[in-house]
Amino acid sequence: ISLILALLYFIRQYNGLKLITVDIELDDLNFKTAYRQLAKKLDWIIEEEGEGYVFLTTEFKWTHWGTLMPVFKSHNKVMFTSICDLHNRPSTLSFGSNSKNKKELKSLFENLISDTVK
């Protein structure tokens, strides 16, 4: 039974590493403006940013020990995920914050698509 539980836990964790992809043509300026506004709105910290990528984090809270959100932009898509922050105390449970962060990022880029279509 322990092996089955360990395997199920491994599959759950592995699936959490998958990047979510949103097809969107976005220049560097609009990409930076979008994630900076979202980071400010949600009190996320911009840990590192460069051409076509950004690493966002959240601060330590009692409900979770921080999350890391890598976001990558290519020519016609944006890819992202949210995982437990590897720089803070190790944690494998996010108590729903990773799912919430992914939804916020997906909503941000999908709203950008609908704004450009209008």
N, C-alpha and C positions, 0 to 999 in steps of 0.2 A: 504493500500500500504506500509506503514512503517513496518508492521509486516512481509510482504513478503520480503522486502529488508533486514530486520534484519535476517531473516531465511536464505536467500541466502548468506549473509555475514558470518553467523555462519558456514554454510556448507563449504564455501571456506576456512575459517580459520582452521576448524577441519581437512579437507583433507590435509592441509599443515603440520600437525603434524605426519602424517603417516611416518613410517620408511621405507626407501628404503633398500632392501636386495640384496646383491650380494653373490652368492654361491662361496666360495673360501676357500681352505685350506691354512692357513697362520700361520706361527709361530710368536711368540711375537717379535722377532728381525726384521723380514721383515715387520711386521705391523708397528712398530715404525719407521723404516727407511722410509717407504713409506709416512706416514703422515707428518713426519718431513721435508722431501724433498718438499712435496707439500706446506706445511705451509711456508717454506722459499721462495719458488718460488712465491707464491701469497701474501706474507706479512701478513699471518694469524698469530695470537698469540696463543700459546699453553697455555691455562689457567690452565688446570689440566690434568694430565695423570697418569694412573695406569695400573695394569695388565688387559689387555683386553678392555680398554676404553681410550678415550681422549676427552677433550672438547676444541674445537678451536673457536676463536672469530676473528672478524675483528674490526678495529678501527672506531671511529666515522668519518663519512664523511657527506658532505651536501646532498648527494644523498640518504643516509640511516643512521640510528643511531646505526649501528653495528648489527652483526648477531652472533648467537651462533650455533655451529655445533657439536652436540654430535655424537661420532662414537664409536660403540661397536663391539668387535670381540668375536665370539664364536668358537667352534671347527671347523666348516666348513662353516661359513658365516660371513659377515661383514654387520652391519646395521647402518644407519645414516640418518640424516635429517638436515635441516638448518631452523632456526626460528629467529625471531627478538630477539635480546639479551635482556633478562629479567633484566640484571644488569644495563643496561643503561636506558636512558629516554624511557619510554614506547612508542612503535610504533607498529602499526599493518600493516604498508605498508613497503615493502622492495624494491620497484621499480625494481623488477627483480633480485635482488642480491641473494635471497634465491634459486631461480631456477638455477642461474648460479653456486652457490656453490654446489648444489646437482649434477649438471652435471659434475663438476670438480672432485668431490669425486667418482662418479660412473665411470667416465673415468679412474681414477687412479687405482681402483681395477679391472676393466675389462682389463686394459692393463697388470696388474700383472698376470692375468689369461692367457692371450695370450702369455706372455713371458715365463710362465712355461710350456705351451703346446708345444712350439717350440723345 
